[in-house]
């Protein structure tokens, strides 16, 4: 009977590491959140027809708002700015003037710019680890406030979802159901 108890217990002890879970790293947390944003934002950009990229609401208090294409370019530009700050490097692309990005004209150009910006931010987030996550970096928008890398992670995802919500309305105003809202 003793062997009948000892052997299963011994095998259970040997198997325990297979069931152990490791805590996620700062990189894991950051990239998971960014992937969630990207998986909704990019299909949203792809869902708007090319001829509607200049659409901006006009019925109500919408004077001076960005059109759909400008929303996409803005998010991509800020992605680049925040990613560069996290990496401590110069923005690797020409962003044009301000935060609206380069003067891209077509949907294909804008979607590529957006996708490339997400790839760059993934690279930046991959550089974050538990040791440097709360180290301060230069503020990509200027000013004396020096944010942390994790602070910029939160800003990247929050900013993207803010514009995602605005852009969803632009699609719906054009009779398009956003991909994330479509029945599965």
C-alpha positions in Angstrom: 0.0 0.0 0.0 2.9 2.3 0.8 4.1 2.1 -2.9 0.6 2.8 -4.1 0.6 6.1 -2.3 4.2 7.1 -2.7 4.5 6.6 -6.4 1.4 8.8 -7.4 2.6 11.5 -4.9 6.1 11.4 -6.4 4.7 11.7 -10.0 2.5 14.6 -8.9 5.4 16.5 -7.4 7.4 16.0 -10.6 4.4 17.3 -12.7 3.8 20.4 -10.6 6.1 22.7 -12.6 4.0 21.9 -15.7 1.0 23.5 -14.0 2.8 26.5 -12.5 2.0 29.8 -14.0 4.5 32.6 -14.3 3.5 36.2 -13.7 3.3 38.3 -16.8 6.1 40.7 -17.4 5.6 44.4 -18.1 6.2 43.7 -21.8 3.5 41.0 -21.8 1.0 43.4 -20.2 1.8 46.3 -22.5 1.8 44.2 -25.7 -1.4 42.5 -24.8 -3.2 45.8 -24.3 -1.7 47.2 -27.5 -2.8 44.0 -29.4 -6.4 44.5 -28.2 -6.4 48.0 -29.5 -4.8 47.1 -32.8 -7.2 44.2 -33.4 -10.1 46.6 -33.3 -8.5 49.7 -34.7 -6.9 48.4 -37.9 -10.1 46.5 -39.1 -12.1 49.7 -38.4 -9.7 51.7 -40.7 -10.0 49.0 -43.3 -13.8 49.0 -43.1 -14.2 52.6 -44.2 -14.4 52.9 -48.0 -11.6 54.9 -49.7 -14.1 57.5 -50.9 -15.2 58.2 -47.3 -11.8 58.8 -45.8 -12.5 62.6 -46.1 -15.8 62.2 -44.2 -16.3 64.4 -41.2 -19.6 65.0 -39.5 -21.3 68.3 -40.2 -24.7 68.0 -38.5 -24.3 69.6 -35.1 -21.2 71.0 -33.4 -18.5 69.5 -35.5 -16.8 72.5 -37.0 -13.0 71.9 -37.3 -13.0 68.2 -36.4 -10.7 65.8 -38.1 -12.0 63.8 -41.0 -11.8 60.0 -40.8 -8.4 59.8 -42.6 -7.0 62.5 -40.3 -8.2 60.5 -37.3 -6.3 57.5 -38.6 -3.2 59.5 -39.4 -3.4 61.3 -36.0 -3.5 58.0 -34.1 -0.6 56.6 -36.1 1.5 59.8 -35.6 0.9 59.8 -31.8 1.8 56.0 -31.8 5.1 56.9 -33.4 5.7 59.8 -31.0 5.0 57.7 -27.9 7.0 54.7 -29.2 10.0 56.9 -29.9 9.8 58.4 -26.4 9.7 54.9 -24.8 12.7 53.9 -26.9 14.6 57.1 -26.3 15.0 57.8 -30.0 14.0 60.2 -32.7 10.7 59.4 -34.5 11.7 57.2 -37.4 9.3 58.6 -40.0 8.3 62.1 -41.2 5.2 63.0 -39.3 4.5 66.2 -41.2 3.3 69.2 -39.2 1.6 68.8 -35.9 -0.1 65.6 -34.8 -2.1 64.8 -37.9 0.8 63.0 -39.6 2.1 63.3 -43.2 -0.2 64.4 -46.0 -1.2 60.9 -47.2 -4.0 60.9 -49.6 -5.3 57.3 -50.1 -6.8 54.8 -47.8 -4.0 52.3 -48.7 -1.3 54.8 -47.7 -3.1 55.7 -44.5 -3.8 52.1 -43.5 -0.1 51.2 -44.2 1.0 54.1 -42.1 -1.3 53.0 -39.3 -0.2 49.4 -39.4 3.5 50.4 -39.4 2.9 52.6 -36.4 1.5 49.7 -34.4 4.5 47.6 -35.4 6.8 50.3 -34.1 4.9 50.6 -30.8 5.1 46.9 -30.4 8.8 47.2 -30.8 8.9 50.0 -28.2 6.7 48.0 -25.8 9.0 45.0 -26.2 11.8 47.1 -24.8 9.9 47.6 -21.5 10.8 45.3 -18.7 10.1 45.1 -15.0 13.3 47.0 -14.2 12.7 50.0 -16.6 8.9 50.2 -16.7 8.7 53.1 -14.2 11.9 54.9 -15.3 11.2 58.4 -16.6 11.6 59.3 -20.3 11.4 62.6 -22.2 8.0 63.9 -22.8 7.1 63.5 -26.5 4.9 66.5 -26.3 7.4 68.8 -24.6 7.1 70.3 -21.2 8.7 69.6 -17.9 6.7 66.6 -17.0 8.7 63.4 -17.6 6.4 60.4 -17.9 7.3 56.8 -17.2 7.3 54.1 -19.9 4.3 52.5 -18.3 2.6 55.9 -18.2 3.1 56.1 -22.0 1.8 52.6 -22.4 -1.4 53.7 -20.7 -1.5 56.8 -22.8 -1.0 54.9 -26.0 -3.8 52.5 -25.4 -6.2 55.1 -23.9 -5.5 57.6 -26.7 -6.1 54.9 -29.4 -9.4 53.8 -27.9 -10.6 57.4 -27.5 -10.2 57.9 -31.3 -11.5 54.4 -31.9 -14.8 55.5 -30.3 -14.9 58.6 -32.4 -14.2 56.7 -35.6 -16.9 54.1 -34.8 -19.4 57.0 -35.0 -18.0 58.1 -38.4 -18.5 54.6 -39.8 -22.0 54.4 -38.4 -22.9 57.8 -39.8 -22.0 56.2 -43.2 -24.2 53.1 -42.7 -21.2 50.8 -41.8 -21.3 48.5 -38.9 -17.8 48.5 -37.3 -16.1 45.1 -37.6 -16.0 44.6 -33.8 -19.8 45.1 -33.6 -20.7 42.7 -36.4 -22.3 39.4 -35.4 -19.8 36.5 -35.2 
